[in-house]
Amino acid sequence: MQTQAIRAVIFDFDLTLADSSEAIIECTQHALARLECPPVTPEQIHGVIGLSLPIMYRTLSGDTDAARADAFVHHFVARADEIMVKSTRIYPEVPGLLTALRDQGLALAIVSTKFRHRIDAILTLAGLRSHVDIIVGGDDVKRHKPDPEGITHALGRLGVAAAQAIYVGDHAVDAQAAEQAGTGFIGTVSGTTSFDGWAAVGKAAVKHHVGEVVELVKAMQAR
């Protein structure tokens, strides 16, 4: 429960601030084909966006071989280097959202399994890099969500206590990481979880789009 004034809002990236699903689907199918794995559908891939690449591979293929998971990562990253930045679309509400939160005096960060340099490049291309204080990518941590390491790392760099921060994400692992880190949580509905789905597990959530985070944060501040 949020008991202190909110000083920071930390965001997941994929399917929270931006839609890179088209590129992720292409990179995943490319990597699986290189490993001669059975094909998977875009819907199956969409359901695992936000997980670390090795876990994505194991979930989609059922293969627990670590060497093949490493090979999947290699092939995925090689294709992502070619298409990911130019294929990612920032949600239209995001520029106004980040501006409004900064106008409230809040620190802003991103914690994602996506590589930090990739997020940096996407935000720079969109003219939004200066709106975000800190980016913690999947290459900056040893343990990925639902482990709270990334959120905890961001909090330390921001100098903000967990009880003074909100984590915003689209996936169950985001909510689990926030809970383990001790931050508040707001769910988005641009992933696979609906507003009713978040409500069913007792989580605050936007109803339509991520831009609604502004008013939810204001309401949390007023409690």
N, C-alpha and C positions, 0 to 999 in steps of 0.2 A: 504493500500500500504506500502511495506517495504521501510522505509526511513533511517534506521540506520543500522550499521554493525551488522550482525547476530552473536550472541554469544552463542545461544543454539538451539538445535533441540529436540523437544519433540515428542514422538511417542505414538500413540494408540498401543494396543498389538494384540488382536485377529484379524486375517485376515489382519494385517499390518506387524507385525514382525513374526508372527507364525500362523500356522494352527492348531487350536484345535477344528475344526468343527465336526470331528467324535465324539469326546467326548461330545461336547455340544449337538449334536443331540441325542446321547444316554441318556444323563442326562435329557434333556427336555422331551423326550418320556417317560422315566421312571417316572418323576414327574407327567406328565399329566395322565399316566395310574394309578398312585396311587390315583389321584383325580377323577378317572373314567370319564375323559374328552374324547371327540371324538379324535381319532388319527389325527395327522398332518403329513405332508410329510417332508422329509429332506429338500426339496427346500423351504418350508415355514419357517422352522427353520433357514436355512441359511440366509434368508432375514432379520432376526431380531438379528443376532449375533452382539454384541456390545452395544445393549440396556441393560438397567438394568433388572434384573430378574423379578421384578413385572410388568414392562412394556412388557417384552417378554410374560409373562403369559396373560396379558390382550389382547395383540395383537393377540396371537394365539388362545385364547379360546373365546374372546368376553365377558368374565366374569369380572365384575368390583368389585366383592366382595373382600374387603381388607384381610379378614381372609383367604380366599382360596388362594389369591396371596401369603400370608405369608407361607401357607402350601406348595405351589409350590416351593418357595425358599428353604424351609427346605429339601424337598425331593431332589431337584436338587443338593444342596450343599452336602448332605450326599453321593450321588452317585459320585459327582465330587471329593470328598475326596479320593475315591477309584481308580479313573481312569484318572483324568485330567492331572496330571503332566506327567505320563509315556506315555500318548496318544498324547501329543502335539508335533508338528514338527516345529522347527525353520526353516524359509525359508533359503535356501542355500546361498543367497546373504547377509544375515544379519551379519555374523561375519566380512566380509570384509567391509561392510557398516559402522558398528560401529567403526572399527579400523580407517578407512579413515577419518571419521568425528572427532574423537578424535585427529588424527594427524593434523587436521586443527585448533586445539585448542578450539574446541567447547564443551560446556557442553551438556550432554545427559540425558534425562529423559523419563520416561514412565508415561502416564496418561491413565488409563483404568477403565472400570467398573468391571474388573476381580479383585478378592481379591489380595491384595498386597503380602501376603505370598505365594500365588499360582504362581504369576509371578516370585517372588524371587526364588522359588524352580525350576521352569522351566529353568530360566536363569542359575542357579547354576549347574543344571544337564548338560546343554549345554556348560559350561565353559565360560559363557559370563557375569556373574553378575558384575565383576569388570569393565566392559565397560560402565556401566550405573551409573550415579551419584545418581539419585533419582527415586524412584517408588512411584507413588500415585495411590492407588487402589480404587475400589468402596467402600471399607469399611473405607476409609479415608475422605469421603465427605458426606455431607447430601443431596446434589443435584447433580444429574447425568447429563451427556451430553444429550441434547444440552446446559445445563447450563455450564458456564465456570468455575465453582468453582474449579474443579480439575486442570485445566491448570493454573489458577491464583495462586493456592496453590503451584504448582511446581515452577512457576516463582518467587514467594516470597522466597522459600527455596534456589533457585539457585542465587538469587540476580540479576536477569536479567529483564530488562524492556520488556513489551509485544512486542514493536516494534523491539526488538532485537532477537526475537524468531520465529521459524517456528514450526507449529504443523503438523504432518503427520498422515493421517488416511484414512480409506477405506469407511467410511459411511457418509451419509449426516449430521448426528448429529455431526460428528467430524468437518466438515467444519463450521457448525453453532456455535459450541463451540469456535472454533478458532476466528471466526468473532466477537463473543461477548467478547472474552478475549482481542482482539486487536492484535493478533499475525498474522503472515503470515500463509499460508496453502499450503500443497502439498497433492494431492490425490493419493492413490494407486489403482491398478486395480485388486487386489486379492480378493476384496469383490464383491458387486453387481453392482458397478458403473464402466463403461468403461472409457477409455481416452476421447472418444468423449462426453460421459456423463458429465465428469468434465468440458471439454471445453465449453459445452453448457451453463453451469452456471458460466463461467468465472473463473474457478479455474485452477491453475497450477497442473500438474499431471505427473506421470511417464507413459511411454507408455507400458512397458512390465513387469517390476518387481521393487521391492523396492530399489534394489541396485542403481538405477538411481537417487535416491535422492541426492547422492554425487555431481553429476554434476549440478543438479538443484540448490542446495544450492550455489555452486560456482558461477553459473550464477547470482543468486540473490545478492550475495556479490559484484559482479562486476558492478551492476547498479549504 
